[in-house]
Amino acid sequence: MDTKHKVKVIKKGETRTQPKPVVSEVKTKRAAAREVVANVSGWVSDFQARKREETKLAFEQLFSVNARPSET
């Protein structure tokens, strides 16, 4: 067994670390507008895709192959 303990020597100058300057993220008006446009465009495309799926299902049910004569 090793009875000796290792000791780490720290000099006074090494204890203080220089804090990194905090870079604040400032968005320009153009970047903010781009973000809003991208967000709204995403909403519109989602709405259109959902509407297309609903319309497709409605047509498939309306003109189904197995439709009974009383249903058409």
CNS distance restraints for C-alpha pairs under 8 A (distance, minus, plus):
assign (resid  10 and name CA) (resid  14 and name CA) 6.45 0.50 0.50
assign (resid  10 and name CA) (resid  15 and name CA) 7.02 0.50 0.50
assign (resid  11 and name CA) (resid  15 and name CA) 6.94 0.50 0.50
assign (resid  12 and name CA) (resid  16 and name CA) 7.76 0.50 0.50
assign (resid  27 and name CA) (resid  31 and name CA) 6.03 0.50 0.50
assign (resid  27 and name CA) (resid  32 and name CA) 6.26 0.50 0.50
assign (resid  28 and name CA) (resid  32 and name CA) 6.26 0.50 0.50
assign (resid  29 and name CA) (resid  33 and name CA) 6.10 0.50 0.50
assign (resid  30 and name CA) (resid  34 and name CA) 6.14 0.50 0.50
assign (resid  31 and name CA) (resid  35 and name CA) 6.27 0.50 0.50
assign (resid  32 and name CA) (resid  36 and name CA) 6.36 0.50 0.50
assign (resid  33 and name CA) (resid  37 and name CA) 6.14 0.50 0.50
assign (resid  34 and name CA) (resid  38 and name CA) 6.11 0.50 0.50
assign (resid  35 and name CA) (resid  39 and name CA) 6.18 0.50 0.50
assign (resid  36 and name CA) (resid  40 and name CA) 6.22 0.50 0.50
assign (resid  37 and name CA) (resid  41 and name CA) 5.94 0.50 0.50
assign (resid  38 and name CA) (resid  42 and name CA) 6.18 0.50 0.50
assign (resid  39 and name CA) (resid  43 and name CA) 6.50 0.50 0.50
assign (resid  40 and name CA) (resid  44 and name CA) 6.25 0.50 0.50
assign (resid  41 and name CA) (resid  45 and name CA) 6.19 0.50 0.50
assign (resid  42 and name CA) (resid  46 and name CA) 6.17 0.50 0.50
assign (resid  43 and name CA) (resid  47 and name CA) 6.16 0.50 0.50
assign (resid  44 and name CA) (resid  48 and name CA) 6.13 0.50 0.50
assign (resid  45 and name CA) (resid  49 and name CA) 6.09 0.50 0.50
assign (resid  46 and name CA) (resid  50 and name CA) 6.17 0.50 0.50
assign (resid  47 and name CA) (resid  51 and name CA) 6.12 0.50 0.50
assign (resid  48 and name CA) (resid  52 and name CA) 6.14 0.50 0.50
assign (resid  49 and name CA) (resid  53 and name CA) 6.31 0.50 0.50
assign (resid  50 and name CA) (resid  54 and name CA) 6.31 0.50 0.50
assign (resid  51 and name CA) (resid  55 and name CA) 6.17 0.50 0.50
assign (resid  52 and name CA) (resid  56 and name CA) 6.07 0.50 0.50
assign (resid  53 and name CA) (resid  57 and name CA) 6.23 0.50 0.50
assign (resid  54 and name CA) (resid  58 and name CA) 6.21 0.50 0.50
assign (resid  55 and name CA) (resid  59 and name CA) 6.28 0.50 0.50
assign (resid  56 and name CA) (resid  60 and name CA) 6.17 0.50 0.50
assign (resid  57 and name CA) (resid  61 and name CA) 6.18 0.50 0.50
assign (resid  58 and name CA) (resid  62 and name CA) 6.09 0.50 0.50
assign (resid  59 and name CA) (resid  63 and name CA) 5.97 0.50 0.50
assign (resid  59 and name CA) (resid  64 and name CA) 7.99 0.50 0.50
assign (resid  60 and name CA) (resid  64 and name CA) 5.41 0.50 0.50
assign (resid  62 and name CA) (resid  72 and name CA) 7.56 0.50 0.50
assign (resid  63 and name CA) (resid  67 and name CA) 7.19 0.50 0.50
assign (resid  63 and name CA) (resid  72 and name CA) 7.80 0.50 0.50
assign (resid  67 and name CA) (resid  71 and name CA) 6.28 0.50 0.50
assign (resid  67 and name CA) (resid  72 and name CA) 7.00 0.50 0.50
assign (resid  68 and name CA) (resid  72 and name CA) 6.99 0.50 0.50
